[in-house]
Amino acid sequence: MQKTYYDPADLKKFGNISEWNEELGTKFFDYYSKVFEEGSLSAREKSLIALAVAHTIQCPYCIDAYTGDGLQRGITKEEMMEALHVAGAIRGGASLVHGVQMMNKVNKLDM
């Protein structure tokens, strides 16, 4: 098995972040749990959103966690891939729309 910077086994240690600051760790996990409860969005929808965001922020732990969570919630591989393409389109668009700033700057300097 190839060594990588990210060890998949570390995902199971996520709860350990509370060890060095129990108060803040507890508050974070309370908030995190509350966010993923059923609400206006279903837990399934939230899992799919989390998977797309995980790819956007390129978190391998989150990708692993929400791929598994999504499968358990009945999200299909086609739905996962479509969500990934939505995330990619938004990320690409966000880069490109900042090109307007570059164009404005060039136009200002060319005057």
N, C-alpha and C positions, 0 to 999 in steps of 0.2 A: 504494500500500500504506500502510495506517495505521501510524503509529509507536506502539509500545507500550513500556512500561517494560522488559518482558522481551523480549529479542531472541532468537528461536529459534536464530540462528547461534551464540549463546553456549554452547549445549549442547555443541558440538564442542570448546569450549575448557576443558571440565571438567578434563581432565588437566593443564592448566596450573597448577592450584592447588598442585602440587608444586614449582613454580619458586621460591617464596619460603620454602619449608620442605620440602626434599626428603625428609628423614627421616620427618616426620609424614605427608606426602603419600603416600609409598611404603607406609607402614604402613596408612594408610586404604585405599588401592587394593588392597593384598594382602588385607585383611580383607573388603572389598567383593566382590572376586572369589571369595573362599572361601565367603562367604554364599550366593552364587548358583550354586554347584556343585551337581550332583545329590547328593542325600542322602536322608533320610527323605521329603522332598518333592522332586518332580521340578522341573526348571528351568522347566517350563511353569507348574506350580502357583505357584512363587515369583514368576514374572513377573506372574501374575494378582493375587497378594497385593500386590506392589509397585504395581501399577496402582491398586488400591483404596486403599492407603495414600497414594499420590500425590494422589489426589483429596481424601482426608481432610485432608492437610496443605496442600493447594492449591498444589502445586509445578508450575507449567506445564512446566518442563524435564522433570520426572519423568513427567508425564502424556504428553508427546510421546515420551519415550524408551520407556516401557513400553507405550504403545499400539502403537508400531512393533515392539517386541520381541515383544509378544503376538501380533500378526498373523503374524510370522515363525514363531512356535511353534505356529500353528494355532488360536489362541484366537479364537473367533467374536465378532462384535459383540454377539450376544445374551449370551454369557458375560461379556463386558466390562461390559455394562450391568447385568447381575445383580450382579456384583461391586461395581459403583458403588452400587447400591441397598443392598447389605449395608453398605458403608462409611457411607452416609448414615443408615441406621437406627441403626448403632452410635453415630455422632456425635450424632444427635438424642437417642438414649436417654441418652447420657452427659450431655448438657445437662439433660434432664428429671430424671434421677435426683438431680442436685444440688439439685433443688427440695425434696427431703426436708430438706436443711440449712436452707433458707429456712423451711419449715414448722415445723421444730424451733425455730428462732429466734423465729418469731412466737408459737408456743405458749408459749415460755419467757417472752417479754416480756409476753404477755397475762395471765400468772398473777398 
